Amino acid sequence: MDNQQEPSLEMKKTELINASLVFARALGLTLKDKEGVVVDAVGDIVFPDGIKKVIVFKLDDQIHIYKCDEDLPEGTVVRMDQKSEGSEAEQA
């Protein structure tokens, strides 16, 4: 295979970014404001500082990722409420 037929590394990065943006948009269309879902670090997912799970949630038309300190099962739908000390999750 010559160089013209091989996908470039840059193209792979672009495809990955586009796929991430599509999934973020799909979540934004699916979740209500301040609603989120618990996601475990499994497979190739590696979070910094030994974080084992996160909450992916929508706030002000943007998707956010926040560490989950509670022992909630993956897939649990939560409601994010603003507290004076930061965001806190409550099961929906």
Backbone hydrogen bonds, N-H to C=O, Kabsch-Sander energy under -0.5 kcal/mol:
donor,donor_aa,acceptor,acceptor_aa,energy
5,Q,2,D,-1.4
6,E,2,D,-1.1
12,K,8,S,-1.8
13,K,9,L,-2.1
14,T,10,E,-2.3
15,E,11,M,-2.5
16,L,12,K,-2.2
17,I,13,K,-2.6
18,N,14,T,-2.8
19,A,15,E,-2.5
20,S,16,L,-2.3
21,L,17,I,-2.5
22,V,18,N,-2.4
23,F,19,A,-2.4
24,A,20,S,-2.4
25,R,21,L,-2.3
26,A,22,V,-2.5
27,L,23,F,-2.4
28,G,24,A,-2.3
29,L,25,R,-1.9
30,T,26,A,-1.4
31,L,27,L,-3.3
34,K,58,K,-3.1
35,E,32,K,-2.1
36,G,78,V,-2.8
37,V,56,V,-2.1
38,V,76,T,-1.9
39,V,54,V,-3.1
41,A,52,K,-2.7
42,V,40,D,-1.0
45,I,42,V,-2.0
47,F,51,I,-0.5
50,G,47,F,-0.6
51,I,48,P,-1.7
54,V,39,V,-2.7
55,I,66,Y,-3.3
56,V,37,V,-2.5
56,V,54,V,-0.5
57,F,55,I,-0.6
57,F,64,H,-2.3
58,K,35,E,-2.1
59,L,62,Q,-2.6
62,Q,59,L,-1.0
64,H,57,F,-3.4
66,Y,55,I,-2.3
68,C,53,K,-2.3
69,D,67,K,-0.6
72,L,70,E,-1.5
75,G,38,V,-2.7
76,T,73,P,-1.8
78,V,36,G,-2.3
79,R,90,E,-3.5
80,M,34,K,-3.5
81,D,79,R,-0.5
81,D,88,E,-2.3
83,K,86,G,-1.8
86,G,83,K,-1.8
88,E,81,D,-1.8
90,E,79,R,-2.0
92,A,77,V,-2.6
